[in-house]
C-alpha cells in the first residue's frame, strides 16, 4: 500500500492509471483502524493508496471527503465511486466489482 503525504502531483500520477482504491483515513479514527486489516486482506487484488486526511486537507477538499473512513475507487475508464464508512473485505471487493 502506498501512502500519500501532501503531494498532489504524486496522487494524480497514481490515480490516473485507474483501478486504484484510495482510503482517506485518520490515525485517531476507530472505524479507520478497523478497516486497515480488511484492506490488508485485499491488497493483492487491487492497488491501495492511503491518504491521511490530517496531512492532506487539499485532497479532502478536492474530493469532498467529509467523514472517515472514505473509500474512493478510481476506475480505468476515468470514473470513480465513493463509499463512506467501515466495510468488510468482501464488501469492498463487491463495491469495486472484483
Secondary structure, DSSP 8 states (H G I E B T S, - for coil): -EEE-S-HHHHHHHHTTS-EEEEEE-TT-HHHHHHHHHHHHHTTTSEEEEEEGGG-HHHHHHHT--SSSEEEEE-TTS-EEEEES---HHHHHHHHT-
